[in-house]
Amino acid sequence: MSTPALGRPAADEYAPYYERYVSLVPDSGIVETLERQIEETLALLGSINEERAAHRYAEGKWSIKQVVGHLTDAERIFAFRALAFARGDRAHMPSMDPDDYMKVANFDARTLADLTEEFEQARRSNLLMFRGFSTEAWTRRGIASDNEVSVRALANIIAGHELHHVRILRERYL
């Protein structure tokens, strides 16, 4: 199924907090952006050796491995919300505190290659899901973290969230 042409989500399609991510996403099609982005991120992560993957740029900051694990967690959570809302689910989705997730995730005990593969598989699965959405599904909305959000906005949040963290990796870790 081909993906309908989707523009940038309107400001009323997501909570103001997420503007920091949505504003980073180019105006090209969101599915194409997500496809292009995964290749760029995989190339970046593939250039990092295992020793470097444990690096933290400051005391109390996440390691590179933890950043990759966080990207996967967030990808899955935002994508689950998109799936639920695309299917007409009206349940309110809970919020997610990344620091609470990080306390028990144990990402540093895994290899960067393993974490990268998990991230890749999550993204590729989500790309298949997004490609299958109808135009109507992309416009559906639901409540997550006590705020209304559209499916289209969630896809843009996924892309912008990754762009945000990749920029931090490049600027502060590498």
N, C-alpha and C positions, 0 to 999 in steps of 0.2 A: 504494500500500500504506500502511496506517495504521501509525503508530509505536506499538509496545507501551508500556504505562505502565512507566516505569523510575524507580526511586527512586535516591537518592544511592548511589554506590558505597561498599562497606564498606572499612574501612581496609586490609584485606588484598588489595585489588584494585589497589593502586598503591604506589609507593615513598613513604616518609614525606616526602621532599622535596616532593612534589606536593600535600601537604595545604595548602600556602600558596595554591594555586590552587583546589583542589576546595572548600575551605571558603568561598570567595567566591561559589560558584554557588548560586542559590536552589533550593529544593526542588521547584519546578515542573518539568514535563517538560523534559528536556535539549534535545530538538530544538526545542521552542517557545522555550526560552531562547536557543539559538543564532540562531534566526530573529529574535527581538526585538532581540537584541544587535547584529546586523549593521546594522539600521536606525539604532540609536542611535549606533554608531561611525561610520557613514557621515555622519550629520548633524554629528557633532563634527569629523571630518576635513574636511568641506565648508566649515566655518566658518574654516578656517585658510588664510591666503593664502600664496603661494609664497615670499615673503620670510621670513615667520615659520617656514615649514617647515624652514628651514636652522638654526633656533635650537637651541642646546644650553644646558641650564640650568647647566652647570658644565664646566670644563675636563676633557677626557677622557670626557665623557658622549656618548651617541649624540644625533644630531639627530632632530627629529620624523620626517623622511623615513626615517631609519635604523630608528626604532622601528616604523614602518609596514611597512617591508621585513622586519624581524625577525618581526613578527606573521604575515606571509604565509609566511615560511620555516617557522616553528614550526607553523602551521596545517597545512601540507602534510606535514610530517614526522609529526606526531601522527596525522593522517588516514591516511597511508599505513600506519602501524602498525595502526590500527584496521581498515583494509581487509584487510591481510594476516592478522591474527588472526581477523577475522570469517569469512574464507574457510578457516580451519583451517591456515594456514601456521605451522609450528613453528620456522622459522628464527629465530635470535636477531638482533634488530635492533640496530645499533650506536648508540652515544650520539652526541650532536651538541653541539659547543661553539659557542654563539652568537657568542662573540668571534672565533673562527677564521673563521666564516662571514662576519662583518662585515668582516674585513680585506680580503676580495676581492669583496664584493658590489657596491660602487660605487653604492649607493642615492642618494647625494647628487647624482649626475650626472643623475638622472631627475627628472621633475616629481612633485609630490605627487599631482596628479590621476591620473597614470599608475600610481603605486604604490597609490593608493586603489582604482582600478579592478581592479588585479590581486588585491588583497586581497578585494574584493567577489566577483570571479569564483571565486576559490578557495573562499570560504565557501559560495557558492550551489551549487557543485558538490558540496561535502562534505555540504550539507544533503540533496541528492538521494540521495547515497550512504547517509547515516544513515537516511533515511526508508525505504529499501529493505531494511534489515536485519531479519531475523526475531528473535523473542525469544531464540531459541537463540544466534544470532550475537552479540547484545549481551552475552551472558554468557561468551563464549569469551575465553581468555587466551593470552598469549604472553610472551616475554621481550624486553624492550627496555632498553638501558643496564644490563644485568645484573640486572634486576628484573622480577618477574612483574607484568603489568598486564592489566586486562580492557578489552574494547572500550568498555564503559560508562564506565569510568574515563577512557579516552582522550578521549571526547567531553566529559566534565566538565573535564578538564585543558585542552582547547582553550578552552572557555568561560571558565574561571577565569584562564587565562593572558591572554586578551584583557581581562578585567575588571581584572586587575592592571596591565597596561600603560596602559589607558585612564585608570585612576585616577592613575597617575604623570603622564600627559600633562596631565590637568586640574590636578593639584596643583603640578607643577614646571615645566611648559612654558607653560601658558596663563594 
